[in-house]
Amino acid sequence: MSLYLEHFGLREPPFRITPHTDFFFTGANRGPTLDALIYAITQDEGIVKVTGEVGSGKTMLCRMLLERLPADVESLYLANPSLSRSEILGAIADELGIPADGKTTHSMIRTLQDALVERYAAGKRVVIMIDEAHAMPAESLEEIRLLSNLESKATKLLQIALFAQPELDERLAANDMRQLRERITQHFNLAPLKAGEVGNYIDFRLRAAGYHGPNPFTARAVDMIARISEGLSRRINILADKSLLAAYSSGSHQVDAAEVKTAAQDARFAPIQQKTASPFTPLLKLAIAVMMTATLGALAYALWPRQAATIAPPPAVAAPEPATASEPAIALADLPPLTAQHAAQFDAWLPGAARENYFIQLTSRSAAHGDDIENFLARAGKTLDPASLRVYRSGSPENVQIGIIFGDYPSRATAWAAIRSLPEPIRRMRPYPRPVSTLQ
């Protein structure tokens, strides 16, 4: 292997399949998903679920979460999904340093709650991460639901993150799982990388391993890897690694179709079986679009300085897509005055806005909190140009979401420059650029 690394000028293997956090790829929505997970866990969001096909990067995301969570979060990691109901309680007690010998289930839960209350009083949060949760016995999944009931007067005492294959969605769609299903407040799906993202992924891994030359993978090789791997990061790693070995064995510094073909023949991947979408799947698609909007707006408003206070800002998360101009989620006449004014400005601006331009996403939240949105707009209008402050509407009539955006810039770089000049309270909200094309 040392010759293989030396041949390509690599410091370490770039495509190993064991999770290594130095090789975490933030593209393909992985980075925003990690930020959103951290925010959900630190903001008492209850049970969080992450699903993805085998080899899509769930375990890597879990490792990154363990590494990036704040110091006041105590993390428990369960890698064995086949634990029984009592074994799960015992494993959690063991992780928390609680003696479990001889205790009944009821006594154990009471002891766990007392320990969690003590940690909460000391300013600590506790999160349990369960890998391969789709393989858990039904009784163990029920125990997870019961554990989610542990709470103080104001907050959840135990945050739970489930990492699973799509089979978990099928199980949760069953009628006898509806209680657990309704306790899951945030849903994330790690979709396979798109064809255009595979090349960026390969290049990133090479650079992270110390490679400095031109990308050895030709465009044709990348296209083949994208097609054969079906966008799954583990398969991409296997094909890329075997392709580099094939190039090395032939004395070449370039990977082309012939090397990928050799790698594919050696890998012998079976096609991914397409699963029938469960009735729960549309909820997953909706949830990732409007994730955490109900709490983000309240925090954004709280960040505005009314008194000397320090509040940790939430990470930027994906904003919901706007409703079309012909079918707005809510009519202007039904909005509060300032919100309606800035929504009208959005409706007038969008049709003529250049698709290649960028705007700044400030925040987004539920329209049910109209007073907070009005207050935010009033305060923002005192330090920002009110004419460039816009509001769009999205979601269903039963769950209208309000997005607040600012500006119109010819490039991402100029949008980032504008963000650096925003007032400090708004910068602390971590606004970020988005292309106008995402609104059109």
Number of C-alpha atoms within 10 A of each C-alpha: 9 10 10 16 19 11 16 20 15 19 15 17 16 22 23 15 16 9 17 13 14 10 18 19 20 13 14 18 15 19 16 16 21 21 18 22 26 19 20 22 23 19 17 17 21 23 27 20 22 23 25 20 17 17 19 22 23 23 19 19 23 23 17 19 19 18 12 13 19 14 10 14 18 16 20 18 17 17 14 13 18 15 18 16 18 14 12 19 21 22 17 17 18 13 15 16 10 15 12 18 8 8 12 11 14 9 12 20 18 13 17 23 19 14 17 22 20 13 17 19 10 10 10 16 24 20 22 18 22 22 22 21 25 23 18 20 15 15 13 21 21 17 17 20 20 14 20 19 14 19 17 12 6 7 13 23 28 24 25 25 23 23 24 25 23 19 17 20 20 17 18 20 16 13 9 12 15 12 13 17 18 11 17 18 15 22 19 21 22 19 16 20 22 14 17 13 15 25 20 15 20 23 17 18 20 24 16 19 19 16 20 12 10 8 16 19 23 14 14 14 22 24 18 19 29 24 14 20 26 18 21 23 23 19 23 26 21 19 28 25 19 21 26 26 21 20 23 19 10 10 10 16 14 18 23 20 18 14 23 27 19 16 21 21 10 12 13 9 12 8 9 11 6 6 9 8 11 16 13 15 15 10 12 17 13 14 17 19 18 24 22 23 22 17 17 23 25 18 18 23 22 15 21 19 12 8 7 6 10 8 12 10 17 21 19 19 28 22 23 24 18 19 19 14 15 6 9 18 21 21 12 16 8 9 15 14 12 18 26 19 17 22 23 15 18 22 17 13 14 17 11 8 15 16 15 13 19 26 23 23 23 23 27 29 27 24 24 14 15 16 12 19 26 18 15 21 21 14 13 18 15 9 11 15 11 17 13 17 22 26 25 29 27 24 21 13 11 9 14 18 27 32 24 24 23 24 20 20 22 14 16 18 12 16 22 17 12 16 22 12 10 14 12 13 16 20 15 17 23 17 22 21 24 19 21 18 13 12 14 15
